[in-house]
Amino acid sequence: PVLLKRKLFSAKVEQIEDPTLAQLFREQQADIDHRINMVTERCTRRFLYSSLQLYEGPDDQLVQLADKILRELPEVSEHESLDRQLSSEEFADRARQELDFYKSQHSDLPAKVVIRDDVPGVLVSQGNLIIGKERRILTGRAEALLSHEVGTHILTNYNGRAQPFRQMSAGLPGYDELQEPLAVLSEYLVGGLSNRRMRTLAARVMAVHWLVEGATFVDVFRKFTKDYELHREISFSVTMRVFRGGGFTKDVVYLRGLLALLDQLRHGLDIEMLYIGKFGLSYLPIIRELLWRNVLVPAKLKPHFLESEEAVKRLDKVKAGVTVFDLVKQ
């Protein structure tokens, strides 16, 4: 970490003459510095404080919304099937079909599907889709998960690499707070955002809230199972995610960012612009300026579900103004 920091600060960002790009590089340098600190502080209380510098904690309004979701939203959505599950191999085959569709448009898309036994779920790493060998996917969640991981994370990674300004692939500071909500919104647009999923996002907020307030791992697990009657496996998974490393508050961005994204779309934000790379909503003015100056270019690949008539209808509802509860109504 010491050598990495030395290399990080050897970048002479103070010599960049363009004021907009200079600001971006300075903020990126500080963001990476925080992340290096977190690597050195794993499994200590200081890890939590560094995490809060990056992601902050939930405010009272967000905590109240999360509590309301968990208390009022039924666990199982109407017409949701919990019977059939896809194995990791079956889901991987479906994911390869999805990638093949995008590769038919741009053959230089390098993404591939990898099944590994050292990850518990599904995630995108360095532009590839990683699937845990033991992972089982409900058939009703498969399309939503593909739109989340492939239609959002892989596409923005690829589109970011295609930008003249390469930081758009690595991600500007705070990009998680738009990337993850955009991926969650894509689940809604393909008709796969369930009550169970929304309750999980709310549970993550509550777990971060309790963590910051000083609760232990066992405290949080018991609050979920007793106060909200949350399934034990979901309770454990959410608690584990938040307590990893010493206290990782990133999971608060899903619900908090979704609220901010819904508000922006209601006020006329063009959703296609959000796929040009990885950035946060706070950078929208700068992104618009760089697009106007041709420092950035439009997205090469766009999610094919945006061409679906049903997805367009759902997006129109979002633009007209919806709540998070509206997103899970049949």
N, C-alpha and C positions, 0 to 999 in steps of 0.2 A: 504493500500500500504506500509506503514512503516513496519508493521509486516511481510508482504510478502518479503520485501527486507532483513529484518533481517534473515528470514529463508533461503533466496537465498544465502546470503553470509556466512551462517553458514556451507555450504558445503565446506569441506576442499580440494578443488581441487589442492592446492599447494602440497598436500601429494601424489598425483598420480605419480608413478614412471615412468610409460610408457610415453615417451615424446610425442608421437602422440596423445594418449588419453588425456593427460594433456592439450595439446593445444586445442583440441576440447572442453573440459569442460570449460576452461577459456573463450573461445570465446562465448560459449553458455551462460555462466553466464553473460557476458557483454551484449549479445543480449537481454536476458530476462530483464535485468536491464533497458534497453532503453524502452522496452514495458511497464514495470510498470510505468516509467516516463510518458508515453503517456496516461495511464489511469488517472493519477493525473492531467494532463494538458489539458484534453478535453475541447473544446470550448474556448481555449485561443490561442494566436499567438504562444506560446511556443510549442503547439502540432505539428504545422507544422515543426518547427526546429527539434524536436525529430524524426518526420517522415523522414525528409531528412537525418538524421544520419543513419537510417535503409535502406532507399531505394534510397536516393539521388534524383536528378532531371535529366531531359533529357539533353543531350548535344546538340550542334547546329546541328550535323549531323542527330541525331534522329529526331529532330524537323523538319528539312528539308524533311526527308523521310515521316513523318506523314502528313505534309502539302501537299506533292506530292500525297499521297494516297487519301486524301480528295478531291483534285482538279481534279485528273485524273481518279479515279476509279468510274465507274457508281454505283449508289446506289443498283440497282437490278441486280443480276447475270443472265446470260442467262439461260433460262429453269427453273428459280426459281419460285415456286408457292407460292403465298401469300394468297391463298383463304382459305384453310382448316387449322384449328387450333385444337389442342388437349386441352381438359380441364385438370385441375390439376389431377383429378381422372384418366382420360385416360392415361396421361403421367405416373402417379404413377404405373398403371397396367403394362405398358411397362417396367418401371424401375425394378419392381419386377421380371419380366421374365428375365431381364438381370442379376440380382443378383442371381436368382435361377440357372442360367447357371454356375456361378462361385462357388456357394455353392455345386453344384453337383461334383465339383472337390475337394473342401475343405469344408467340412460341418461345420467346426468351424468358418467360416466367419460370424462375428456377425452383419454385416450391415443390416439395415432395412430402409424402406421408410416411411417417416412421412410427412403428410400434416398439415401445420400450418397456422394460420391466422395472425401471427405477423412477417412474412418475405415477402418481395416483389418479390422474384425470386426463383432461384434454387441454392442450395449450399450444401456442405458436411460439417458436424459438428460432431466431435468426431466419425468419421467413419460411420455416417449415412447420408442418402440422405434426405435433407429437401426441401420440395416443398411448395411454397406459395399458399394458397387456391385460390386466384384470378388469379394466373398465367395462361397464355395461351401460348402454344408452337406451332409454325408453324410446320406442319408435316415434312417439308424438313429439319428442324433443330433438330428434335427429336433424331435421331441416333447420330448426332454430339454432342449433349448435353450429351447423355448417355456415349459416349466414353470419353468426357471431365470429367464429374463428377464421373462416376462409373469406367470406364476403366482406369482412371488415379488417381484421388484423393482417391477413396475408396481402390483401389488396393495397392497404395503405403503406405497408412495408415496401411492396413492389413499386408503387407510384412514387414513394419517397425516394427510392433509389434512382428513379428516372428523372428526378429534379436536378437542375444545375446546382442548386444549393443542397448538398448532400445531408445536412443536418435534419432534413425532413424525413429521412429514413430512420435514423437513430431516435428521433423524437425530440422536439423542443421541450423545455422545462414545463411540467404540468400537463404533458400530453395525455397521461392516463385518465385525467378527469374529463376528457372528451372521447378518447378511444373506447373506453369501457362503456359509457352511456350510449355512444353511437352503436356499439355492438349489441347492447341490450335493446335499443330501439329497432334494430334490424330483426330481432327475434319477434317483435310485435308486428313488423311489416309483413313477415311471412306467415303470420297467424300462429306462432308457436310460443308466445309469452304466457306462461301459466301462473296460476295463483301460487303454486309451490315455489316457482322461480322468484316471484316478487317478494314472497315471504322470506326467502333466503337473503335477498338483497337488504331487506329491512333488518333481518337478524344480524347481518354483518355490521350495520350501523350501531345496533344496540351493544354488540360485543366490543366494538371499539370504544363506545361510550363508557361501558363498565370497566374496561381495561384502563382507560385514562383516569377513571375515578379510583383506581387502586384495587379492583377485584382480582382474585386469583383465577387460574384456569378452572378449578373445581367450582368456584362461585358462579362463574359465567355459565358453565355447563348446567348446573342445577337451576339457575334462573330460567334458562330456556325450557328445560324439561318440566319444571314445576309451574312457573308463572305463565308460560305460553303453551304448555303441552306440546312442544316441538318434538318431532321424532328424534330418538336418541342418536342415530347415525348422523342426521343433519346437524344436530346440536354439537356433536363432537367435531365434525368437519369444519363448521364455522368457527368454533372456538380454537381449533388447531391452527387455522389459517391466520387468525388475528394474533395469537400468542407466539407464532414462530419467530425465531431470531431474538426474542426478548420483548416483542410487542410491535407488530407491523400494522400500521393504521391505514394502509392503502385501500382496504376494502370499503372505506367510507365513501370513496369516489363514485361508486356505481350508482347509488340512489341520489346522492347530492348532485352529481354531474347530470343525471337524467332530468332532474328538475330544471337545471339551468339550460339544458339542451331543448327541452320542450318549450321553455320560455323564448329562446332565441328563434326557434322555428315558427312560433306563433307571431313573431315580429318580423317575419319575412326572410330569415336566413335561408340561403340556397343549400340544400343538403348535399348536392353533388360536389360543392367546393370542399366539403369536409373530408373527401377521399383523396386529396392531392398528396397527403403525407400525414405525419404525426405531429399534432400541435394542440394546444389548449385553447379554449374559447377566449381567454384573455388576449391571445395573439391575433384575433381576427382582424383588427385594424391594420396590423403589420402585414398579415398574409394578403389582405386585399391590395395593399400598396405594392408588395413584391410581385403580385400577379399583374398589376397594372404596368409595372416597370419591366415585365418579362424576365424577372429574376426567377420567378416560378412559372410553371406551365400547368395547364389543366390536367386532370387525372387521365392516365392512359387507359386504365381499367376501371370500370364502374360496376357495382353489384348488379347482376342480371335481374335480381328480384325487383329492382326499380322499374323494370319494363313490364312487370305484372300488373294487370288491371286491378286486382284486389289490393296489391301493395300500394298502388297510387291512390286508391280510395282511402286506405288507412292513413296514408301520409296527408291527404287532404283534411282528414279529421284532426290530425295533430296540428296542422296549420291553423285550423279553426279554433283550436284551444281545447286541450284535454287534461285531465288529472292522471296521476299514476294509477288510480283505481279504474279509470276508463280504459286503460291499456289492457286490462285483463278481463273486461266484460265481454261476453260472447256477443 
